[in-house]
Amino acid sequence: MATKNAEHLIEIRVDRLAQLFHTLDPFPFREKDLDQDAEEYIVSWARELPDKRPIRIAVHIPNGDANSEELNEAFHRYFAGRAVAVQHELNELFRVGRRSLAIGIPILVTCLVSARLAAAAVELRPCGARAPRYRARPQGAVGLVQTAPGIPQAKYLEFA
């Protein structure tokens, strides 16, 4: 829905102007909040637009009972207020994220240092390596003892 100018066009058709704004909102017309359905419609179309060109919203009302300047000011005021509210939410999210990062990094460093110290205190073997198991060889037996599946074969000790 783009015009030939350097802006995108979003068109809205309503039967009366009250469909665009909350009817229970006590503020004057210019300060009223948009109806949630109207806002979702406008925002969803704006998100689908391919680039960052300006957006023009055209409201079609059959009886033409709206003053275009007041309507323009109402839309600008509403979306400017929403932009400020979203920016505050984003700033709060980043503040919480920075605090979590400041707490998490020292905990991670502490865990890594503790793991290194524990590893240095314990003799480490390569992954999957086991200490050899020896058994005394019964009288007359030669070779390796057969063990259960998954357990390596044991070597016999030679007694002199």
VMD Tcl script that draws the C-alpha trace (Angstrom):
set ca {
  {0.00 0.00 0.00}
  {2.63 2.57 -0.96}
  {1.97 5.82 -2.77}
  {4.18 7.18 -5.54}
  {5.49 9.80 -3.11}
  {8.17 9.09 -0.55}
  {5.70 7.81 2.03}
  {3.57 4.76 2.69}
  {-0.19 4.96 2.91}
  {-2.33 3.07 5.41}
  {-6.05 3.43 4.77}
  {-8.77 2.98 7.38}
  {-12.49 2.95 6.62}
  {-14.90 3.51 9.51}
  {-18.60 4.33 9.75}
  {-18.10 6.96 12.45}
  {-15.12 8.56 14.15}
  {-15.98 6.99 17.54}
  {-14.85 3.61 16.16}
  {-11.22 4.81 16.21}
  {-11.10 5.96 19.83}
  {-12.03 4.53 23.23}
  {-15.56 5.65 23.96}
  {-15.10 5.43 27.74}
  {-12.00 7.65 27.72}
  {-12.96 10.88 29.56}
  {-10.31 13.06 27.90}
  {-11.07 15.50 25.07}
  {-10.96 14.22 21.52}
  {-7.33 15.22 20.87}
  {-6.06 13.36 23.95}
  {-8.12 10.18 23.66}
  {-6.49 6.79 23.31}
  {-6.96 4.88 20.09}
  {-9.17 1.84 20.20}
  {-7.07 -1.30 20.65}
  {-8.33 -2.84 17.41}
  {-7.54 0.34 15.45}
  {-4.07 0.52 16.99}
  {-3.34 -3.15 16.20}
  {-4.52 -2.64 12.61}
  {-2.29 0.41 12.08}
  {0.75 -1.08 13.81}
  {0.45 -4.43 12.00}
  {0.32 -2.69 8.61}
  {3.24 -0.44 9.59}
  {5.36 -3.47 10.57}
  {4.74 -5.11 7.21}
  {6.03 -2.12 5.26}
  {9.40 -2.87 3.66}
  {11.39 0.26 4.53}
  {11.59 3.20 6.92}
  {9.80 5.81 4.82}
  {7.22 8.02 6.58}
  {3.70 6.65 6.98}
  {0.55 8.52 6.10}
  {-2.74 7.31 7.58}
  {-5.88 8.05 5.56}
  {-9.16 7.75 7.47}
  {-12.27 7.40 5.30}
  {-15.52 8.36 7.04}
  {-18.74 8.27 4.97}
  {-20.39 11.37 6.44}
  {-17.10 13.28 6.83}
  {-17.83 14.54 10.36}
  {-14.16 14.76 11.39}
  {-11.85 17.73 11.40}
  {-8.67 16.50 9.69}
  {-6.40 18.75 11.78}
  {-7.84 17.44 15.06}
  {-7.65 13.89 13.83}
  {-4.04 14.39 12.70}
  {-3.11 15.88 16.08}
  {-4.88 13.04 17.93}
  {-2.93 10.39 15.97}
  {0.39 12.21 16.45}
  {-0.20 12.68 20.16}
  {-1.24 9.06 20.71}
  {1.68 7.49 18.83}
  {4.19 9.95 20.33}
  {2.94 8.94 23.80}
  {3.20 5.26 22.91}
  {6.75 5.78 21.61}
  {7.75 7.41 24.91}
  {6.13 4.58 26.91}
  {7.87 1.89 24.83}
  {11.20 3.73 25.18}
  {10.78 3.79 28.98}
  {10.01 0.05 29.00}
  {13.08 -0.63 26.85}
  {15.30 1.49 29.14}
  {14.00 -0.44 32.17}
  {14.69 -3.75 30.41}
  {18.28 -2.70 29.65}
  {18.75 -1.50 33.25}
  {17.63 -4.89 34.59}
  {19.84 -6.63 32.02}
  {22.91 -4.64 33.06}
  {22.24 -5.42 36.73}
  {21.84 -9.13 35.95}
  {25.06 -9.11 33.95}
  {26.89 -7.36 36.78}
  {25.73 -10.11 39.16}
  {26.24 -13.02 36.75}
  {29.81 -12.33 35.64}
  {31.34 -12.46 39.15}
  {29.40 -15.66 39.88}
  {30.67 -17.21 36.64}
  {34.25 -16.20 37.40}
  {33.94 -17.63 40.93}
  {32.64 -20.94 39.56}
  {35.39 -21.20 36.96}
  {38.12 -20.42 39.48}
  {36.64 -22.95 41.94}
  {36.55 -25.59 39.21}
  {40.20 -24.94 38.33}
  {41.23 -25.18 41.98}
  {39.26 -28.40 42.46}
  {40.76 -29.87 39.30}
  {44.25 -29.04 40.47}
  {43.57 -30.75 43.80}
  {42.32 -33.98 42.23}
  {44.24 -36.24 39.87}
  {42.51 -36.03 36.53}
  {42.36 -38.79 33.95}
  {41.39 -38.48 30.27}
  {37.68 -38.85 29.56}
  {36.57 -42.47 29.74}
  {39.89 -43.70 31.12}
  {39.73 -46.00 34.13}
  {42.41 -47.20 36.43}
  {43.51 -50.75 35.55}
  {41.90 -53.45 37.68}
  {44.04 -56.38 38.69}
  {42.94 -59.73 40.07}
  {44.91 -62.58 41.49}
  {45.18 -65.38 38.93}
  {43.75 -68.67 40.08}
  {46.09 -71.64 40.09}
  {46.57 -72.88 36.53}
  {44.69 -69.96 34.78}
  {46.34 -68.19 31.89}
  {45.31 -64.94 30.12}
  {42.59 -62.43 30.87}
  {39.48 -62.82 32.97}
  {36.18 -62.41 31.09}
  {33.98 -59.78 32.80}
  {30.45 -58.50 32.28}
  {29.68 -56.56 29.08}
  {30.76 -52.93 29.26}
  {33.45 -53.60 31.89}
  {37.00 -53.87 30.60}
  {38.80 -57.17 31.02}
  {41.00 -57.48 34.08}
  {44.64 -58.48 33.96}
  {46.07 -61.19 36.23}
  {48.84 -60.45 38.63}
  {51.78 -62.74 38.53}
  {52.86 -63.89 41.98}
  {56.31 -65.18 42.34}
}
mol new
graphics top color blue
foreach p $ca { graphics top sphere $p radius 0.5 }
foreach p [lrange $ca 0 end-1] q [lrange $ca 1 end] { graphics top cylinder $p $q radius 0.2 }
display resetview
